[in-house]
Amino acid sequence: MSGADPIETRPGFAAMLDRIEGNRVRLVLVEDASRFARSVLVAELGLLMLQQRGVRVLTASGDDLTATDVPTRVARRQVAMAFARLEKSRLVPKLQGVRGIGPARRQGAA
């Protein structure tokens, strides 16, 4: 799944929500914010769904993605997500070019 895919289309996220509700999980650990989502909208929706269930989301470095008590923390999280999306949008074309599957090749294959 892509980090930009909507939350409701992610089978793994749905399975995690089922697991949370069935086992009373209260903490989800992610490698970093960009591994949770690469879209601000997707991230905020996913975090809201977890917060509503009383679940905290922490990164491996200890950042609490669900903390909303400090407005600057929320803004910093959202800016980090926006930059993760930007970085991905810059990286994908480079990787496609290296792999020889750039836009021209994809169109020719259709």
C-alpha positions, 0 to 999 in steps of 0.5 A: 500500500502507498502511504498516500492511499486513503485509510479506508482502502488499507486492509492492514489498517482495517485489520489493525483497528479490529485488533485494537478493538478486540485486544484493548491495544493502547499503543501503536509503534511506527518507524517514523511519521512517513511510514504511517502516512505520506499525506497530511490528510490521510495521516490526520484521519488515521490518527483521529481514528486511533485517538478516538479509540484511546490509542497513542501512536509513537515513532521509534524515536519517541515522537507522539504523533497523537499528542495534540496538547501543544499546537506547535507539535501538531503543526510540526507533525503536519509539516513533516508529513507534507515534506514526506509526500514531497520527497516521495513525489521527487523520488518515484520518478528518479527510481522509475528512470533508473529502472527503465519504467519512466513515463515514456516506457509506460505509455509505450507498454499500454 
